[in-house]
């Protein structure tokens, strides 16, 4: 079946057109369409860096919504006025606080807050992540934190692999017009990333590794309103 996908704002600009045609198997869902879009140059990389709301035939639709021949699927990025620009990355490289902070610098920002989560007490921490899920989850969290607190831009990077004593495993930077909303958005972001992103760590000391106990990841339903 054929489905028309509408693109807006940064998605449209990145792809160079305001719509793309998809041919999908009968019975495919919104989630299947997103999977197909991730393989398209100019769309896939942008999708991974922002929270999206989907609509089918102008009604908000969850990922499990089944599509039909001729449907119009719209990908709706964060709306202007609620959130700013977002950067999310999971990497095995060392993290640069200065580089991440520069990503959120804005002429209109009167405050920039950074947070580093640093390995302490043990020789190293070994991190493992479901990267394909963790990056979009972190991007979604950042977008929702900007929306909730009225901040301007947010960036977060999380390491995987071995992180030695004293080095940061996660860095978050948030910019805002004023310090109140900027501190609040940064605090909300790190708390939610720790609770919701599929990232695990093991403490390594003397050649022995012990996985740190935690709780089942929190999940939040996407709010959809007209």
C-alpha positions in Angstrom: 0.0 0.0 0.0 1.1 3.6 -0.6 1.2 6.2 2.2 2.0 9.9 1.9 4.2 11.3 4.7 4.1 15.1 5.5 7.2 16.8 6.8 7.4 20.1 8.5 10.0 22.7 9.8 13.4 21.2 10.3 12.3 17.8 8.8 11.2 19.5 5.6 14.4 21.5 5.5 16.6 18.5 6.1 14.9 16.4 3.4 14.4 19.2 0.9 10.7 18.5 0.3 7.5 18.7 2.3 6.4 15.1 1.7 7.7 11.7 0.8 5.8 8.7 -0.6 6.2 5.3 1.2 5.2 1.9 -0.1 4.5 -0.4 2.9 3.2 -3.9 3.4 -0.6 -4.2 4.1 -1.2 -4.1 7.8 1.8 -1.9 8.5 1.7 0.5 11.5 2.9 4.1 12.2 5.9 2.5 13.8 6.6 0.5 10.6 6.5 3.7 8.6 8.9 5.4 11.0 11.3 2.4 10.6 11.2 2.9 6.9 11.7 6.6 7.1 14.9 6.1 9.3 16.5 4.6 6.2 15.9 7.6 4.0 18.8 10.1 3.7 17.8 13.5 5.1 15.1 12.2 7.3 16.5 9.3 9.4 19.2 11.3 11.2 16.9 14.1 12.0 14.2 11.8 13.4 16.7 10.4 15.8 17.5 13.8 17.4 14.0 15.1 18.3 10.8 14.0 20.0 8.0 13.6 17.4 4.3 13.4 17.5 2.6 11.5 14.7 -0.8 12.2 13.1 -2.8 10.0 10.6 -5.3 11.9 8.5 -5.0 14.9 10.9 -5.7 12.9 14.1 -2.9 12.3 16.6 -1.9 8.6 16.4 0.3 6.3 18.6 2.9 4.1 17.0 0.7 1.0 16.9 -1.9 2.7 14.7 -2.5 0.6 11.6 -2.2 2.4 8.3 -4.4 2.0 5.2 -3.9 2.7 1.5 -3.8 6.4 0.8 -3.4 7.5 4.4 -1.5 10.7 5.1 1.0 10.4 8.0 2.4 13.6 9.4 5.5 13.8 11.5 5.2 16.8 13.8 8.4 18.1 15.4 8.5 20.2 18.6 6.4 23.3 18.1 7.9 26.8 18.2 7.6 28.5 21.5 7.7 25.3 23.6 11.1 23.9 22.9 14.3 24.9 21.3 17.1 22.9 19.6 18.1 19.5 20.9 21.2 17.3 20.7 21.4 13.8 22.1 24.2 11.2 21.6 25.4 8.0 23.1 29.1 7.4 22.4 32.2 5.4 23.4 34.3 8.5 23.1 35.4 10.8 25.9 33.0 13.7 26.6 33.9 17.3 26.2 32.0 19.7 28.5 33.0 22.7 26.5 31.9 21.2 23.1 28.5 20.2 24.5 28.0 23.6 26.2 28.7 25.4 22.9 25.8 23.4 21.3 23.3 25.3 23.5 24.8 28.7 23.4 22.3 31.3 22.1 22.5 35.2 21.9 19.2 35.3 23.8 20.3 33.0 26.6 21.0 34.7 29.9 21.9 31.4 31.6 23.7 28.1 30.7 23.6 25.2 33.2 25.9 22.2 32.8 25.9 18.9 34.7 28.5 16.2 34.8 28.0 12.7 36.2 31.5 11.5 37.2 32.8 8.1 38.1 33.7 8.0 41.8 34.9 5.6 44.5 35.6 2.7 42.0 38.4 2.2 39.5 36.0 2.5 36.6 32.4 2.1 35.5 31.4 0.0 32.5 28.3 1.2 30.7 26.1 -0.7 28.3 23.2 0.8 26.4 20.5 -0.1 23.9 21.8 2.8 21.7 19.2 2.7 19.0 16.5 3.3 21.7 18.6 5.4 24.2 19.4 8.2 21.8 15.8 9.0 20.7 14.6 8.5 24.3 17.1 11.1 25.5 16.1 13.5 22.7 12.5 13.1 23.7 13.3 13.7 27.3 15.2 16.9 26.5 12.4 18.2 24.3 9.8 17.6 27.0 12.0 19.3 29.6 12.4 22.3 27.4 8.7 22.4 26.9 7.9 22.0 30.6 10.3 24.7 31.8 10.4 27.1 28.9 14.2 26.8 28.3 15.8 27.4 25.0 18.1 24.5 24.0 19.5 21.3 25.5 22.2 18.9 24.8 23.1 15.6 26.4 25.8 13.0 25.7 26.2 9.7 27.5 29.3 7.4 27.4 29.2 3.7 27.0 32.1 1.3 27.5 34.7 1.9 30.3 34.7 5.3 32.1 37.7 5.7 34.4 37.7 7.3 37.9 37.1 11.0 37.7 35.9 11.2 34.1 32.3 12.1 33.2 29.9 9.4 32.0 27.2 11.9 31.2 27.1 15.6 30.4 24.0 17.8 30.1 23.9 21.4 29.1 20.8 23.6 29.0 20.4 27.2 28.1 17.5 29.6 29.0 16.6 33.2 29.2 16.7 33.1 33.1 18.5 30.9 35.6 15.3 29.5 37.2 13.9 27.6 34.3 17.4 26.7 33.1 18.3 25.0 36.4 14.9 23.3 36.5 15.2 21.9 33.0 18.7 20.6 33.6 17.7 18.9 36.9 14.6 17.4 35.3 16.6 16.1 32.3 19.3 14.3 34.3 16.7 12.8 36.7 14.6 11.5 33.8 17.6 10.2 31.7 18.7 8.1 34.7 15.2 6.8 35.3 14.0 6.2 31.7 16.9 5.7 29.2 17.9 2.1 28.6 21.5 2.4 29.9 23.1 0.1 32.5 26.4 0.3 34.5 28.7 -2.1 36.3 31.2 -1.1 39.0 34.7 -2.5 38.3 37.2 -2.9 41.0 40.2 -5.3 41.1 39.0 -7.1 38.0 35.5 -7.8 39.4 32.5 -6.2 37.8 29.2 -5.8 39.7 26.1 -4.5 37.9 24.4 -1.7 39.8 20.9 -2.6 40.8 18.1 -0.3 39.6 14.4 -0.2 38.9 12.5 -1.0 35.8 12.8 1.9 33.4 10.0 4.4 33.8 7.7 4.9 30.8 5.5 7.8 30.0 2.7 7.9 27.5 3.0 10.7 25.0 0.4 13.4 25.6 -1.6 14.0 22.5 -4.1 16.9 22.3 -5.5 19.0 19.5 
